[in-house]
Amino acid sequence: MILSTTSFDQRYRAISARDTRFDGQFVTAVRSTGIYCRPSCPARTPKAENVTFYPTSAAAHEAGFRACKRCLPEAAPGSPEWNLRGDAAARAMRLIADGVVEREGVPGLARRLGYSSRHLTRLLSAELGAGPLALARAQRAQTARMLLIATDLPIADVAFSAGFSSVRQFNDTIREVFGMTPGALRLRRPGHGANGSPGAIDLVLPHREPFDSAGLFDWMRVRAIPGVEEAGDRRFARHLRLGGGPAWFELRRGDDGRIRLRARLAQLSDLAPLVSRARRLFDLDADPAAVDEALSTHRPLVPLVARTPGIRVPGAADPHEMLIRAMVGQQISVASARTALTALTAALGERVGESGDAETAGILFPTMAAIAEHGAEVLRGPAARIRAITGAAAALAGGELVLTLGDDGAQQREALLAMPGIGPWTADYVRMRVLGDPDVFLPGDVAVRTGAAAAGLPAEPAPLARWAATTAPWRSYLTAHLWRAVPPRPARTRATASKEQS
């Protein structure tokens, strides 16, 4: 379903069918009206000779088009292409969504990607139709739209919280992008979901169906670190350290099937990075139709896909935290890893919020500096493993090891493998979770091999890896299906326990 290489005719058929699966993958600009729409816009299909397709809304802005008031293309799910691709443009899009331009400017973005600012601007303009400033401007407009609809903040507060340097710049951008004033845009919000609590957010995160939310909530539940995270059948919440200070957020699937984000932020300027991380954590920009269609062409996977349509690969809320959690979990059970991480967090994590307030009181995962300095006093197990964990934390804290969602995948893997105590499983698992790479396979993973055997696939690493190569570029989703295919353990009765002890 991903349309990065498809023809004009294929895209035109998609907008003629008003197919919601393609929302967020491109926008349709109509020269006769001067507006751009999402593919599923209910308006009459424009004549083909009046249509230009753009990969991003920023490119449409740069070409002089404004957003459709009817379908609000900025409110569509994001493109899955930025995870599927690993080139500089895709890496830049991930970093821009995480707020890097707002925090570090275009020079900071260029430095992270290994280019000069001028060369990066040329590259993105040629590839995406807009440079980094225009792409970041579109991000600010989207953040402002969310704040206008999800809060009762004064207009001036929305402007500065979204990253605009002045109210005038904010007003001009909103008029230019959405064709209406900020006040008029606010009036379009639903009657519910707005609130006036300082720092409080409540909004809907769009996604593509089908969506295996039950599997994600269950994944989070069995791995949740008490005090840091909570998870149930239909919700997941956690505390997180962001640029402006501590934050709390909750993802919940409502009875209407929509995913809602509730959050409390120390600074509302952290909203865009938080939304980006929440979307990545729950893989909300995935194209499940494309994944399911591709995997279903392999006979052994047909029953797995039928049983769990729309499976997702969980992401990471924080790259550094993800590496430590992966290293702690090496070669031990999920339950044992959770116990170790609970002890580490209880001893070294920062307590935040007000006692008795479930939404603000909690624990932040320990900083890398704290783990480097005191982790050996808390962690248990082989000395070499503890040294590896504290050494990785020290390297992250000191900047010797760089780990971000904008990394080149091959370079990130090479850097991780160069660290003592980090092997292929950990490096690949981190790449899958941090970068959102859809094409990572873990043939040495015990659960993957067990699930493969249950599905009638080879259970040994080498032949399993060869078979998995036929499912590229969706091997991360194959991994998720094989994890799900692991047969449940039989209930451990008293008689069984007695027999085992004898």
C-alpha positions in Angstrom: 0.0 0.0 0.0 2.9 2.4 0.5 2.9 4.7 -2.5 6.5 6.1 -2.6 7.1 4.6 -6.0 3.7 4.4 -7.5 2.4 6.3 -10.5 0.1 9.3 -10.9 -2.7 7.0 -12.1 -2.4 4.8 -9.0 -2.6 7.8 -6.7 -5.5 9.2 -8.6 -7.4 5.9 -8.3 -6.7 6.1 -4.5 -8.3 9.6 -4.2 -11.2 8.6 -6.5 -11.9 5.7 -4.1 -11.5 8.1 -1.1 -9.5 5.3 0.5 -8.6 6.2 4.1 -5.7 3.7 4.0 -3.6 6.2 2.1 -4.2 9.2 4.4 -0.9 10.6 5.5 1.1 8.9 2.7 0.7 11.9 0.3 -1.5 15.0 -0.2 -3.5 16.0 -3.2 -3.1 19.6 -4.3 -5.8 21.0 -6.6 -4.6 23.9 -8.8 -8.1 25.2 -9.6 -9.0 25.7 -5.9 -5.5 26.3 -4.4 -6.1 23.8 -1.6 -4.6 20.4 -0.7 -6.4 17.4 0.8 -5.9 14.0 2.2 -6.7 11.1 -0.2 -10.0 10.3 1.6 -11.4 13.9 1.4 -15.2 13.6 0.8 -15.2 16.5 -1.6 -15.8 15.9 -5.3 -12.8 14.3 -7.0 -10.9 17.0 -8.9 -10.1 16.6 -12.6 -6.8 14.8 -13.1 -5.3 17.7 -15.1 -5.8 20.0 -12.0 -4.0 17.6 -9.6 -0.5 17.5 -8.2 0.6 15.0 -5.6 3.1 16.0 -2.9 4.9 13.7 -0.4 4.3 16.1 2.5 2.0 18.9 3.5 5.1 21.2 3.8 5.8 20.7 0.1 2.2 21.7 -0.7 2.6 24.8 1.6 5.8 25.8 -0.3 4.0 25.4 -3.6 1.4 27.9 -2.4 -1.5 25.6 -1.4 -3.5 25.7 1.8 -5.1 22.9 3.8 -8.6 21.8 3.1 -11.0 22.9 5.9 -13.2 19.9 5.3 -10.7 17.0 5.7 -7.9 18.7 7.6 -5.0 16.7 6.1 -2.7 17.6 9.0 -4.9 15.4 11.3 -4.2 12.3 9.3 -1.9 9.5 10.5 1.8 10.0 9.6 3.5 8.3 6.7 4.9 4.8 7.3 7.5 5.7 4.7 9.8 7.4 7.2 10.4 4.2 9.1 10.5 2.0 6.0 13.2 4.2 4.5 16.6 4.6 6.2 18.0 7.4 4.0 18.8 11.0 5.2 15.3 12.3 4.3 13.5 9.7 6.3 15.9 10.2 9.3 15.4 13.9 9.1 11.6 13.5 9.1 11.8 11.4 12.3 14.0 14.0 14.0 11.9 16.9 12.9 8.8 15.2 14.4 10.7 14.8 17.6 11.3 18.5 17.8 15.0 18.6 17.0 14.7 21.8 14.9 12.9 23.6 17.7 15.5 22.6 20.2 18.7 22.8 18.1 17.8 24.6 14.9 18.6 23.5 11.4 22.4 23.4 12.2 21.7 20.9 15.0 19.6 18.7 12.7 22.2 18.8 10.0 25.0 17.9 12.5 23.0 14.9 13.7 22.7 13.7 10.1 26.3 14.4 9.1 25.6 17.2 6.6 26.1 20.9 6.3 22.9 23.0 6.7 23.1 24.1 3.1 23.5 20.6 1.7 20.7 19.2 4.0 18.3 21.9 2.7 19.2 21.1 -0.9 18.7 17.4 -0.2 15.3 17.7 1.5 14.0 20.2 -1.0 14.9 17.9 -3.9 13.5 14.8 -2.1 10.5 16.1 -0.2 9.7 19.4 -1.9 10.5 21.4 1.2 13.6 22.3 3.3 14.0 21.7 7.0 12.6 25.1 8.0 9.5 24.5 6.0 9.1 21.0 7.3 9.5 22.3 10.9 7.0 25.1 10.2 4.4 22.5 9.1 5.2 20.6 12.4 4.6 23.8 14.4 1.3 24.4 12.6 0.2 20.9 13.4 1.2 21.3 17.1 -0.8 24.6 17.2 -3.8 22.9 15.7 -3.7 20.2 18.4 -3.4 22.8 21.2 -6.2 24.9 19.8 -8.5 21.9 19.6 -7.4 20.1 22.7 -7.0 22.9 25.3 -8.5 26.2 26.3 -5.1 27.9 26.4 -5.1 31.6 25.4 -4.1 32.1 21.8 -0.8 33.7 22.7 0.2 30.8 24.9 -0.7 28.4 22.1 1.6 30.4 19.8 4.7 30.2 22.0 4.0 26.7 23.1 3.9 25.5 19.5 7.3 27.1 18.9 6.4 30.3 17.1 8.6 33.3 17.8 5.7 35.8 17.8 1.9 35.9 17.9 2.0 37.7 14.5 4.1 34.9 12.9 1.7 32.3 14.5 -1.4 34.1 13.1 0.0 34.4 9.7 1.0 30.8 9.5 -2.3 29.5 10.7 -4.1 31.7 8.1 -1.8 30.6 5.4 -1.9 26.8 6.2 -5.5 26.4 7.3 -7.2 29.3 5.6 -8.7 30.6 8.8 -7.8 32.4 12.0 -6.7 30.5 15.1 -10.0 31.5 16.8 -12.0 30.1 13.9 -9.9 26.9 13.9 -10.6 26.5 17.6 -14.4 26.7 17.0 -14.1 23.6 14.8 -13.2 21.4 17.8 -15.6 18.8 19.2 -17.6 19.8 22.2 -15.7 17.5 24.5 -12.1 16.9 25.0 -11.1 20.5 25.8 -10.0 21.6 29.2 -8.4 24.5 31.0 -6.1 22.7 33.4 -2.5 24.1 33.1 -0.3 21.7 31.1 -3.2 19.2 30.5 -3.8 17.7 27.1 -6.6 15.5 25.7 -6.6 14.6 22.0 -7.2 11.9 19.5 -4.2 10.2 17.8 -5.3 9.1 14.3 -4.2 5.6 13.1 -5.0 3.1 10.4 -7.1 0.1 10.9 -6.9 -2.8 11.5 -5.1 -2.1 14.8 -4.1 -4.8 17.3 -4.3 -2.6 20.3 -5.0 -5.5 22.7 -1.6 -7.0 21.8 0.2 -3.8 22.4 -1.5 -3.2 25.8 -0.7 -6.7 26.8 3.0 -6.3 25.7 3.2 -3.2 27.8 1.4 -4.7 30.8 3.8 -7.6 31.3 6.9 -5.3 31.0 5.6 -2.3 33.0 8.0 -1.0 35.6 5.9 -0.1 38.7 6.0 3.6 39.5 7.2 4.4 35.9 4.4 2.7 33.9 0.9 1.4 34.3 -0.9 -0.8 31.8 -4.3 -2.5 31.6 -6.5 -4.1 28.9 -7.2 -0.8 27.2 -4.8 1.7 28.6 -1.1 2.4 29.1 0.4 5.3 31.1 3.9 6.3 32.0 6.1 9.1 33.3 8.8 10.4 31.0 11.6 12.9 31.0 11.3 15.5 28.2 13.2 18.7 27.3 11.0 20.9 29.4 10.8 18.6 32.4 8.8 15.6 33.7 5.8 14.6 31.8 3.0 12.0 32.2 0.9 10.6 29.5 -1.8 7.9 29.0 -2.8 6.1 25.8 -6.3 4.6 25.9 -8.5 2.9 23.3 -12.1 4.1 23.7 -15.3 2.3 23.0 -15.4 4.1 19.6 -12.1 2.5 18.6 -10.2 5.8 18.7 -6.8 6.1 20.5 -6.8 9.1 22.9 -3.8 10.7 24.4 -4.1 12.4 27.8 -1.0 14.2 29.1 0.4 16.5 31.7 3.5 18.5 30.7 5.8 20.7 32.6 6.1 22.8 29.4 3.5 22.7 26.6 6.4 23.1 24.1 7.0 19.4 24.7 3.7 18.5 23.1 5.0 17.8 19.6 7.9 15.5 20.8 5.5 13.7 23.2 2.9 13.0 20.4 5.7 11.8 18.2 7.0 9.4 20.8 3.6 8.2 21.7 2.9 7.5 18.1 6.2 5.6 17.7 5.6 3.7 20.9 2.3 2.3 19.6 3.4 2.2 15.9 0.5 4.3 14.9 1.9 5.3 11.6 2.2 1.8 10.3 0.4 0.6 7.2 -1.3 -2.6 8.4 -3.0 -3.3 5.1 0.4 -3.4 3.3 2.0 -5.6 6.0 -0.9 -8.0 6.3 -1.2 -8.3 2.5 2.5 -9.0 2.1 2.8 -11.6 4.9 -0.4 -13.4 3.8 1.3 -14.4 0.6 3.4 -16.9 2.7 1.3 -20.0 3.4 2.6 -20.6 7.0 1.7 -17.0 8.0 -1.9 -17.0 6.7 -3.4 -18.3 10.0 -1.2 -15.9 12.1 -2.3 -12.9 10.1 -5.9 -14.0 10.2 -5.7 -14.4 14.0 -4.0 -11.0 14.6 -4.7 -8.6 11.8 -3.1 -5.2 12.1 -0.3 -6.4 14.4 2.1 -3.7 15.6 5.8 -3.6 16.6 6.1 -1.6 19.9 8.6 1.3 19.8 10.5 3.1 22.4 9.6 6.2 24.5 13.3 6.9 25.1 16.3 5.5 23.1 18.7 5.4 26.1 16.2 3.8 28.4 15.5 1.2 25.7 19.1 0.1 25.5 19.4 -0.3 29.2 16.1 -2.3 29.3 17.4 -4.5 26.4 20.7 -5.2 28.1 19.1 -6.0 31.4 16.7 -8.4 29.6 19.4 -10.3 27.8 19.2 -14.0 28.3 16.7 -13.8 31.2 12.9 -14.0 31.3 10.6 -11.0 30.9 9.5 -11.4 34.5 13.1 -11.5 35.8 14.0 -8.4 33.7 11.0 -6.6 35.1 12.1 -7.4 38.6 15.7 -6.2 38.0 14.5 -3.0 36.3 12.0 -2.3 39.1 14.8 -2.5 41.7 17.1 -0.3 39.6 14.3 2.3 39.1 13.3 2.3 42.8 16.9 2.9 43.9 18.0 5.4 41.3 14.9 6.9 39.6 13.7 10.4 40.3 10.4 10.7 42.1 8.1 13.3 40.7 4.7 14.8 41.2 2.4 15.2 44.2 1.8 12.3 46.5 -1.7 10.9 46.1 -2.1 12.2 42.5 -2.0 9.2 40.2 -1.4 11.4 37.2 1.6 13.3 38.5 3.1 11.1 41.3 5.6 8.5 40.0 9.1 7.7 39.1 11.3 8.7 36.2 13.5 6.0 34.8 17.1 6.6 36.1 19.4 8.9 34.1 22.3 7.3 32.4 24.7 9.2 34.7 22.9 7.7 37.8 23.2 4.2 36.3 26.8 4.7 35.4 27.7 5.9 38.9 25.5 3.7 41.1 24.1 0.9 38.9 26.7 -1.6 40.2 25.3 -1.2 43.7 21.8 -2.2 42.6 22.2 -4.6 39.7 22.6 -8.3 40.4 24.1 -11.0 38.2 27.5 -11.8 36.6 30.0 -9.0 37.1 30.8 -8.8 33.4 27.1 -8.1 32.6 26.9 -5.4 35.2 30.0 -3.8 33.9 28.6 -3.9 30.4 25.4 -2.1 31.5 27.1 0.6 33.5 29.7 1.0 30.8 27.0 1.6 28.2 25.2 4.1 30.5 28.5 5.9 31.0 29.1 6.1 27.2 25.6 7.4 26.7 25.9 10.0 29.5 29.3 11.1 28.2 28.4 11.3 24.5 30.9 8.6 23.4 27.9 6.5 22.3 25.1 8.3 20.4 21.7 6.6 20.2 18.8 8.5 18.6 15.8 7.7 16.5 17.5 9.6 13.6 20.5 7.2 13.4 21.5 5.4 10.3 20.6 1.8 11.0 23.8 0.2 9.9 25.9 2.7 11.8 23.9 2.4 14.9 24.2 -1.4 14.9 28.0 -1.2 14.3 28.4 1.3 17.2 26.4 -0.9 19.6 28.2 -4.1 18.6 31.5 -2.3 19.4 30.4 -1.9 23.1 31.4 -4.7 25.5 28.5 -7.0 26.4 26.3 -6.0 23.4 25.7 -8.8 20.9 23.6 -9.0 17.7 20.3 -9.7 19.5 20.5 -6.6 21.6 21.7 -4.4 18.7 19.0 -5.6 16.4 16.3 -5.4 19.1 17.2 -1.8 19.9 17.2 -1.0 16.1 13.7 -2.5 15.8 12.4 -0.6 18.8 14.2 2.8 18.6 14.3 3.4 14.8 11.0 1.7 14.1 12.8 -0.3 11.4 10.1 -2.6 9.9 12.7 -5.1 8.6 14.6 -6.5 11.6 14.6 -10.2 12.4 15.8 -11.9 15.5 16.6 -15.6 14.6 18.4 -16.3 17.8 15.5 -15.1 20.0 14.2 -18.1 22.0 10.6 -17.0 21.8 10.9 -16.3 18.0 12.2 -19.8 17.4 9.5 -21.3 19.6 6.8 -19.4 17.7 8.4 -20.5 14.4 8.2 -24.1 15.4 4.6 -23.7 16.4 3.8 -22.1 13.0 5.5 -24.9 11.1 8.7 -22.9 10.2 12.3 -23.9 10.8 13.3 -23.6 14.4 17.0 -23.4 14.0 18.5 -19.9 13.5 20.2 -20.2 10.2 17.4 -21.8 8.2 14.8 -19.6 10.0 16.8 -16.5 9.0 16.9 -17.7 5.3 13.1 -18.3 5.3 12.5 -14.9 7.0 14.4 -13.1 4.3 11.5 -13.9 1.9 9.2 -11.6 4.0 11.4 -8.5 3.6 10.8 -5.6 4.1 8.4 -6.6 6.9 10.6 -8.9 9.1 9.9 -6.9 12.2 6.2 -7.7 11.9 7.1 -11.4 11.2 9.0 -11.3 14.5 5.9 -9.9 16.3 3.7 -12.6 14.8 6.1 -15.3 15.9 6.3 -13.9 19.4 2.5 -14.1 19.4 2.5 -17.6 18.1 4.4 -19.0 21.2 2.0 -21.6 22.7 0.8 -20.7 26.2 2.5 -22.5 29.0 0.2 -25.1 30.7 -1.0 -24.1 34.1 1.4 -25.2 36.8 -0.7 -27.4 39.2 0.4 -28.5 42.7 0.8 -32.0 41.4 3.1 -30.8 38.6 5.2 -28.8 41.1 5.5 -31.8 43.3 6.6 -34.0 40.4 9.2 -31.4 39.4 10.7 -31.2 42.9 11.0 -35.0 43.0 
